[in-house]
Amino acid sequence: MVDRRTFNVVILGVGFLFIFTAFTTCGNIEQTVVKSLGNGTFSGSGYHSLGIIYGIFSFSNLLAPTVVTIVGPKMTMFLSGTLYSGYIAVFISPSTWSFYFTSVLIGVGAALLWTAQGQFLVENSEASTINRNTGMFWALLQCSMLFGNLYIYFDWNGKTEIPDSGRRNLFLSLLVTSVLGTLSFLVLRSSRHEEELLSEEEGQSLLSTRTMYTQRANTAIQDTKSEFKTILRLLKTKTLLLLSPCMAYSGLELSFYSGVYGTCIGATAQFGAAAKGLIGMSGIVVGVGEIIGGGLFGLLCKNSRFRRTSVVFLGMVVHFVAFYLIFLSIPNDASVVFDTSTQMTPYLTPSVSIALLCSFLLGLGDSCFNTQLYSILGHVYAEQSTPAFAIFKFIQSVFAAVAFFYSGYVLLMWQLLLMVILGFAGTLCFFVVERTQTFAVDIQEY
C-alpha cells in the first residue's frame, strides 16, 4: 500500500507533467504559430509573450511565498494551473489583448505554482526521502518535453503552412491536457503539517475564520520581509556576485533552447516541407538531453567539488560546439524572419542530423549548468537555501525575459556570440567560486 506522502509526490509529478506538456509544447511552437496566423488584426509576438511571462515571473517570486502561506499550496497550485490553461486556450481563437493579458497572468501563476510546489514537496518528504521524492518529481516533469512535441512532429511533418483547423485541434488537445493536470491537484491529500495547522485552528474556537486568516497573513508578511532582507544581504556577498554571470547565462540559453531554436528550425527554407515537423522533433531531443544530463550529473556527481567544475566545463564545451554548428548550418536570419522563410544561405547546407544533434547538445549542456548551480548553492548556502535559490531564479528569469525580447530583432550570429561571451565568463566565475570554497575547506581542515 502506497503511503500518503508518496501518493502526493506522484500525483504532484503527474499534474506538472500534464500542465508542462501543454506549456512547454506551446512555448516551443508559439512564435511559429503566431507567424502562421492569417488573422490581419493579430499583431502579437511569441517572443514578446514569453519575455513578459519570464519578466513577471521573476518579480512575482518575491510575493509568492506570502500568497502560498495564506491560501495553502494545494489550492494555490490549482488556481495557478487554471491560469496556465487560460493561456493555452487563447491560441484556439487568438486576439492580441488576450494574448498579452494571459501572458501577465501566467507569469504570476508560474511564481505561485513553483513556490507552492516546493513547499508541498518539502511537507511530504523527510530527510531520508527528499532525494527520492525530488528525483521522482523531476523525472515526471522532464517527460513533459516528449509527448507534446511528439504530437507536433507527426501532425506538422510535411506541412509548409499551419491551417487554422490544425491549430485549433492542437491547442484544444493541449488545453484538455493542461486542465487534467490542474484537476489532479484536487486529488492531493493534506499533509500532516497542514492537518496540524487545521487542528490548531479548529481548537481556537473563539477566533473567527477572518481572524485566523488575518493571523496567517501577518505571519506570512513578516516572513516575507525577513526573507527579502536576507536576499538583499546575500546579493552583496562575493560568492553570489561571482555566480551571477553563470546564472545570467542560464537564462539566455534557456530562452534559446525553449523558444528561439525551434523557431529557427521551422523557418529554415532548406528543410522544405519537413521544417515544421522538425520543431517537435527538436523539442523531443532537447528533452532527451535534459533527462540524460540531469540523471548523470544531478544524481551521480552530487557531492564532489571536483566533479562540479568538470560538469560545468563540459556544459560550456557542449554548448559552444552546438553554437558553432548552429552558426554554420542555420541561416543567420532564421530568428528574425516573420512572414516568409529564411532568405540568407548558411555556410553549410542545413542538415536534419546536425540540427537534432545541436538540440541534444543544448539540452545536455543546460542540465550541466543547472544541476551544478543548484548543487553549489545548496552547498554554500545550506542554511539559507530558500533566498539563495530565489536569487538564482530571479536572475535567470530576468535574463530569459530580456533574451526573448531581443530575439525577434537580433540576427542569430549575434545572439550566439553573446551567449559564448557570457557562457565563458560565467564558467570562469564558477571556477573561481569553487576554488574559493575548496581553499576555505582546506584552511578549516588545516
C-alpha positions as CSV (number, residue, x, y, z in Angstrom):
1,M,0.0,0.0,0.0
2,V,1.5,3.4,-1.0
3,D,1.7,5.8,1.9
4,R,0.1,9.2,1.7
5,R,3.3,11.2,1.2
6,T,4.5,9.1,-1.7
7,F,1.0,9.2,-3.3
8,N,1.1,13.0,-3.0
9,V,4.5,13.2,-4.7
10,V,3.5,11.0,-7.6
11,I,0.2,13.0,-8.2
12,L,2.2,16.2,-7.9
13,G,4.6,15.0,-10.6
14,V,1.7,13.8,-12.8
15,G,0.0,17.2,-12.5
16,F,3.1,19.0,-13.5
17,L,3.7,16.5,-16.3
18,F,0.3,17.3,-17.9
19,I,0.5,21.1,-17.4
20,F,4.0,21.4,-18.7
21,T,3.4,19.0,-21.6
22,A,0.9,21.7,-22.7
23,F,3.0,24.8,-21.8
24,T,6.4,23.5,-22.9
25,T,5.0,22.5,-26.3
26,C,3.2,25.9,-26.6
27,G,6.4,27.8,-25.8
28,N,8.4,25.8,-28.4
29,I,6.0,26.5,-31.2
30,E,4.2,29.7,-30.4
31,Q,6.3,32.1,-32.5
32,T,5.9,29.8,-35.4
33,V,2.1,29.6,-34.8
34,V,1.9,33.4,-34.5
35,K,3.7,33.8,-37.8
36,S,1.2,31.4,-39.5
37,L,-1.9,33.3,-38.4
38,G,-3.9,34.6,-41.3
39,N,-5.8,37.0,-38.9
40,G,-4.8,40.5,-40.1
41,T,-6.0,42.0,-36.7
42,F,-3.5,40.0,-34.6
43,S,-0.2,41.7,-34.0
44,G,1.3,39.8,-31.1
45,S,4.8,38.2,-30.9
46,G,5.5,34.8,-29.4
47,Y,8.9,36.1,-28.3
48,H,7.4,39.1,-26.5
49,S,4.8,36.9,-24.8
50,L,7.5,34.7,-23.4
51,G,9.5,37.7,-22.4
52,I,6.5,39.1,-20.5
53,I,6.0,35.7,-18.8
54,Y,9.6,35.4,-17.5
55,G,9.8,39.1,-16.6
56,I,6.6,39.0,-14.5
57,F,7.6,35.6,-13.1
58,S,11.0,37.0,-11.8
59,F,9.3,39.8,-9.8
60,S,6.3,37.8,-8.6
61,N,8.6,35.3,-6.9
62,L,9.1,38.0,-4.2
63,L,5.4,37.9,-3.2
64,A,4.5,34.3,-4.0
65,P,5.5,32.9,-0.6
66,T,3.1,35.2,1.2
67,V,0.2,34.1,-1.0
68,V,1.1,30.4,-0.7
69,T,1.2,30.7,3.1
70,I,-2.2,32.3,3.3
71,V,-4.1,30.2,0.6
72,G,-2.2,26.9,1.1
73,P,-0.1,25.1,-1.5
74,K,-2.8,22.7,-2.8
75,M,-5.3,25.5,-3.7
76,T,-2.5,27.8,-5.0
77,M,-1.4,25.1,-7.5
78,F,-5.0,24.6,-8.6
79,L,-5.5,28.3,-9.2
80,S,-2.1,28.6,-11.0
81,G,-3.0,25.6,-13.2
82,T,-6.2,27.4,-14.2
83,L,-4.1,30.4,-15.3
84,Y,-1.9,28.1,-17.4
85,S,-4.9,26.6,-19.0
86,G,-6.3,30.1,-19.8
87,Y,-3.0,30.9,-21.6
88,I,-3.3,27.8,-23.8
89,A,-6.9,28.5,-24.6
90,V,-6.0,31.9,-26.1
91,F,-4.4,30.2,-29.1
92,I,-7.7,28.5,-30.1
93,S,-9.1,31.9,-31.1
94,P,-6.2,34.4,-30.8
95,S,-6.5,38.1,-30.1
96,T,-3.7,40.4,-29.3
97,W,-5.1,41.8,-26.0
98,S,-6.0,38.4,-24.5
99,F,-2.6,37.0,-25.7
100,Y,-0.6,39.6,-23.7
101,F,-3.1,39.7,-20.8
102,T,-2.8,36.0,-20.2
103,S,1.0,36.3,-20.5
104,V,1.0,38.6,-17.5
105,L,-1.4,36.2,-15.6
106,I,0.7,33.2,-16.3
107,G,3.8,35.0,-15.1
108,V,2.2,35.5,-11.8
109,G,0.8,31.9,-11.9
110,A,4.2,30.4,-12.6
111,A,5.7,32.1,-9.5
112,L,2.8,30.8,-7.3
113,L,2.9,27.3,-8.9
114,W,6.6,26.7,-8.3
115,T,6.6,28.2,-4.8
116,A,3.7,26.0,-3.8
117,Q,5.3,23.0,-5.4
118,G,8.5,23.5,-3.4
119,Q,6.6,23.9,-0.2
120,F,4.3,20.9,-0.8
121,L,7.2,18.6,-1.8
122,V,9.1,19.5,1.4
123,E,6.0,19.0,3.5
124,N,5.6,15.5,2.0
125,S,9.2,14.5,2.5
126,E,11.6,13.6,5.3
127,A,15.4,13.8,5.4
128,S,15.5,10.2,4.2
129,T,13.1,10.6,1.3
130,I,13.7,14.1,0.0
131,N,16.2,13.0,-2.6
132,R,14.0,10.1,-3.8
133,N,10.9,12.4,-3.9
134,T,12.8,15.1,-5.8
135,G,14.1,12.6,-8.3
136,M,10.6,11.1,-8.9
137,F,9.1,14.6,-9.4
138,W,12.0,15.7,-11.7
139,A,11.7,12.6,-13.8
140,L,8.0,13.1,-14.4
141,L,8.5,16.8,-15.1
142,Q,11.2,16.2,-17.7
143,C,8.9,13.8,-19.6
144,S,6.7,16.8,-20.4
145,M,9.2,17.7,-23.2
146,L,8.5,14.5,-25.0
147,F,4.7,13.9,-25.6
148,G,3.5,17.3,-26.8
149,N,6.5,17.7,-29.2
150,L,5.8,14.1,-30.5
151,Y,2.3,15.3,-31.5
152,I,3.8,18.3,-33.3
153,Y,6.2,16.1,-35.2
154,F,3.5,13.7,-36.5
155,D,0.9,16.4,-37.1
156,W,3.1,19.1,-38.7
157,N,5.6,16.9,-40.6
158,G,5.3,17.6,-44.4
159,K,3.2,20.8,-43.9
160,T,4.6,24.1,-45.1
161,E,1.7,26.1,-43.6
162,I,-0.3,25.6,-40.4
163,P,-4.1,25.7,-41.2
164,D,-6.5,27.3,-38.6
165,S,-8.3,24.0,-38.1
166,G,-5.0,22.3,-37.3
167,R,-4.0,25.0,-34.9
168,R,-7.4,24.8,-33.1
169,N,-7.2,21.0,-32.8
170,L,-3.7,21.1,-31.5
171,F,-4.5,23.7,-28.8
172,L,-7.7,22.0,-27.8
173,S,-5.7,18.9,-27.1
174,L,-3.1,20.9,-25.1
175,L,-6.0,22.6,-23.2
176,V,-7.5,19.3,-22.2
177,T,-4.1,18.1,-21.1
178,S,-3.5,21.2,-19.0
179,V,-7.0,21.0,-17.4
180,L,-6.4,17.4,-16.5
181,G,-3.1,18.4,-14.8
182,T,-4.9,21.2,-13.0
183,L,-7.7,18.9,-11.7
184,S,-5.2,16.4,-10.5
185,F,-4.1,18.8,-7.8
186,L,-7.6,18.4,-6.2
187,V,-6.8,14.8,-5.6
188,L,-3.8,15.7,-3.4
189,R,-4.3,14.7,0.3
190,S,-3.5,17.0,3.1
191,S,0.0,16.6,4.6
192,R,0.5,16.1,8.3
193,H,1.8,19.7,8.6
194,E,-1.5,21.0,7.1
195,E,-3.6,18.8,9.4
196,E,-1.7,20.0,12.4
197,L,-2.4,23.6,11.4
198,L,-6.1,22.8,10.9
199,S,-6.3,21.1,14.2
200,E,-4.7,24.1,16.0
201,E,-7.1,26.5,14.2
202,E,-10.1,24.3,15.0
203,G,-9.1,24.3,18.6
204,Q,-9.2,28.1,18.7
205,S,-13.0,28.1,18.7
206,L,-13.1,31.7,20.0
207,L,-11.4,33.0,16.9
208,S,-13.4,33.8,13.8
209,T,-12.2,32.5,10.4
210,R,-11.4,36.0,9.4
211,T,-9.2,36.5,12.4
212,M,-7.3,33.2,11.7
213,Y,-6.6,34.2,8.1
214,T,-5.5,37.6,9.3
215,Q,-3.0,36.0,11.6
216,R,-1.8,33.8,8.8
217,A,-1.4,36.8,6.6
218,N,0.5,38.8,9.2
219,T,2.9,35.9,9.8
220,A,3.4,35.4,6.1
221,I,4.1,39.1,5.6
222,Q,6.7,39.2,8.4
223,D,8.4,36.1,7.0
224,T,8.5,37.7,3.5
225,K,10.1,40.8,4.9
226,S,12.7,38.8,6.7
227,E,13.4,36.7,3.6
228,F,13.7,39.9,1.5
229,K,16.2,41.4,3.8
230,T,18.2,38.1,3.6
231,I,18.1,38.2,-0.2
232,L,19.4,41.8,-0.2
233,R,22.2,40.8,2.2
234,L,23.1,37.7,0.1
235,L,23.2,39.8,-3.1
236,K,26.1,41.7,-1.6
237,T,28.2,38.6,-0.9
238,K,31.2,37.9,-3.1
239,T,30.0,34.3,-3.9
240,L,26.7,35.3,-5.3
241,L,28.2,38.2,-7.3
242,L,30.6,35.8,-8.9
243,L,27.9,33.2,-9.6
244,S,25.6,35.9,-11.2
245,P,27.2,35.7,-14.7
246,C,26.6,31.9,-14.7
247,M,23.0,32.4,-13.6
248,A,22.5,35.1,-16.3
249,Y,23.9,32.7,-18.9
250,S,21.5,30.0,-17.8
251,G,18.7,32.5,-18.6
252,L,20.0,33.3,-22.1
253,E,20.4,29.7,-23.1
254,L,17.0,28.8,-21.5
255,S,15.3,31.3,-23.8
256,F,17.3,30.0,-26.8
257,Y,16.6,26.3,-26.5
258,S,13.0,26.7,-25.3
259,G,11.7,29.2,-27.8
260,V,14.2,30.5,-30.3
261,Y,16.0,27.5,-31.7
262,G,12.8,25.6,-32.6
263,T,11.5,28.7,-34.4
264,C,14.8,28.9,-36.3
265,I,14.5,25.3,-37.5
266,G,10.9,25.9,-38.6
267,A,11.9,29.0,-40.6
268,T,14.8,27.3,-42.4
269,A,13.8,27.2,-46.0
270,Q,16.3,24.5,-46.9
271,F,14.4,22.0,-44.7
272,G,11.4,22.3,-47.0
273,A,8.2,20.6,-46.0
274,A,10.0,18.8,-43.1
275,A,10.8,22.1,-41.3
276,K,7.6,22.5,-39.2
277,G,7.7,18.9,-38.1
278,L,11.3,19.2,-37.1
279,I,10.3,21.8,-34.4
280,G,8.6,19.0,-32.5
281,M,11.4,16.5,-33.0
282,S,13.9,19.1,-31.8
283,G,11.9,19.6,-28.6
284,I,11.9,15.9,-28.0
285,V,15.7,15.6,-28.5
286,V,16.3,18.6,-26.2
287,G,14.2,16.8,-23.6
288,V,16.3,13.6,-24.0
289,G,19.5,15.6,-23.5
290,E,18.0,17.2,-20.3
291,I,17.0,13.8,-19.0
292,I,20.3,12.1,-19.7
293,G,22.3,15.1,-18.3
294,G,20.2,15.5,-15.2
295,G,20.4,11.8,-14.4
296,L,24.1,11.6,-14.9
297,F,25.3,14.9,-13.4
298,G,22.5,15.6,-10.9
299,L,22.4,12.2,-9.2
300,L,25.9,10.6,-9.8
301,C,28.0,13.7,-9.2
302,K,26.1,15.5,-6.5
303,N,28.7,15.6,-3.6
304,S,32.0,16.2,-5.4
305,R,33.5,19.6,-5.7
306,F,35.9,18.4,-8.4
307,R,33.1,17.0,-10.4
308,R,31.1,20.2,-10.2
309,T,33.8,22.1,-12.1
310,S,34.2,19.2,-14.5
311,V,30.5,19.1,-15.3
312,V,30.2,22.9,-15.8
313,F,33.3,22.8,-18.1
314,L,31.7,20.0,-20.1
315,G,28.4,22.0,-20.3
316,M,30.4,25.0,-21.7
317,V,32.2,22.9,-24.3
318,V,29.0,21.1,-25.3
319,H,27.1,24.4,-25.7
320,F,30.0,26.0,-27.7
321,V,30.1,23.1,-30.1
322,A,26.3,23.4,-30.6
323,F,26.5,27.2,-31.1
324,Y,29.3,26.7,-33.7
325,L,27.3,24.1,-35.6
326,I,24.2,26.3,-35.5
327,F,26.2,29.3,-36.7
328,L,27.5,27.2,-39.7
329,S,24.3,25.4,-40.6
330,I,21.3,27.6,-39.7
331,P,20.6,30.8,-41.8
332,N,21.5,34.0,-40.0
333,D,18.1,35.5,-40.4
334,A,16.2,32.4,-39.1
335,S,15.3,34.1,-35.8
336,V,14.0,37.4,-37.2
337,V,12.0,36.5,-40.4
338,F,8.3,36.8,-39.8
339,D,6.1,36.5,-42.9
340,T,8.5,34.3,-45.0
341,S,11.1,31.6,-44.7
342,T,14.8,32.4,-44.4
343,Q,16.4,34.3,-47.2
344,M,20.1,34.0,-46.2
345,T,22.2,31.0,-47.0
346,P,24.3,29.4,-44.2
347,Y,27.9,28.3,-44.6
348,L,26.9,24.6,-44.6
349,T,23.9,23.0,-46.2
350,P,21.3,22.6,-43.4
351,S,21.2,19.0,-42.2
352,V,18.5,17.4,-40.1
353,S,21.0,15.3,-38.3
354,I,23.2,18.3,-37.4
355,A,20.1,20.3,-36.3
356,L,18.9,17.5,-34.0
357,L,22.5,16.9,-32.7
358,C,22.5,20.6,-31.7
359,S,19.1,20.1,-29.9
360,F,20.6,17.3,-27.9
361,L,23.7,19.3,-27.0
362,L,21.6,22.2,-25.9
363,G,19.6,20.1,-23.6
364,L,22.6,18.3,-22.2
365,G,24.5,21.5,-21.6
366,D,21.6,23.1,-19.9
367,S,21.3,20.2,-17.5
368,C,25.1,20.6,-16.8
369,F,24.8,24.2,-15.7
370,N,21.5,23.9,-13.8
371,T,22.3,20.8,-11.8
372,Q,25.7,22.3,-10.7
373,L,24.3,25.7,-9.9
374,Y,21.7,24.1,-7.6
375,S,24.5,21.9,-6.2
376,I,26.9,24.7,-5.4
377,L,24.1,27.0,-4.0
378,G,22.9,24.2,-1.7
379,H,26.5,23.5,-0.6
380,V,27.5,27.2,0.1
381,Y,24.1,28.4,1.4
382,A,22.9,25.2,3.2
383,E,21.3,27.3,5.9
384,Q,19.9,30.0,3.6
385,S,18.9,27.9,0.6
386,T,15.5,29.4,0.0
387,P,16.7,33.0,-0.5
388,A,19.7,31.8,-2.5
389,F,17.6,29.8,-4.9
390,A,15.2,32.8,-5.1
391,I,18.1,34.9,-6.3
392,F,19.1,32.3,-8.8
393,K,15.5,32.1,-10.3
394,F,15.2,35.9,-10.3
395,I,18.5,36.5,-12.2
396,Q,17.8,33.6,-14.6
397,S,14.2,34.7,-15.4
398,V,15.2,38.4,-15.9
399,F,17.8,37.4,-18.5
400,A,15.5,34.9,-20.1
401,A,12.9,37.7,-20.4
402,V,15.5,40.1,-21.9
403,A,16.6,37.5,-24.4
404,F,13.1,36.8,-25.6
405,F,12.5,40.5,-26.2
406,Y,15.6,40.9,-28.4
407,S,15.4,37.5,-30.1
408,G,13.0,38.8,-32.8
409,Y,15.3,41.7,-33.8
410,V,18.9,40.5,-33.4
411,L,20.4,38.2,-36.1
412,L,21.3,34.7,-35.0
413,M,25.1,35.0,-35.0
414,W,25.0,38.0,-32.6
415,Q,22.7,36.0,-30.2
416,L,25.2,33.1,-30.4
417,L,28.1,35.4,-29.8
418,L,26.5,37.0,-26.7
419,M,25.9,33.5,-25.3
420,V,29.5,32.5,-25.9
421,I,30.9,35.6,-24.2
422,L,28.6,35.3,-21.1
423,G,28.9,31.5,-21.0
424,F,32.7,31.7,-20.9
425,A,32.6,34.5,-18.2
426,G,30.1,32.5,-16.2
427,T,32.1,29.3,-16.3
428,L,35.3,31.2,-15.3
429,C,33.5,32.8,-12.4
430,F,32.0,29.4,-11.3
431,F,35.6,28.0,-11.2
432,V,36.7,30.9,-9.0
433,V,33.8,30.3,-6.6
434,E,34.6,26.6,-6.5
435,R,38.3,27.2,-5.9
436,T,37.5,29.7,-3.1
437,Q,35.2,27.1,-1.4
438,T,37.9,24.4,-1.7
439,F,40.5,26.8,-0.3
440,A,38.2,27.6,2.6
441,V,37.7,23.9,3.4
442,D,41.4,23.3,3.2
443,I,42.1,26.1,5.7
444,Q,39.5,24.7,8.1
445,E,41.0,21.2,7.9
446,Y,44.4,22.6,8.5
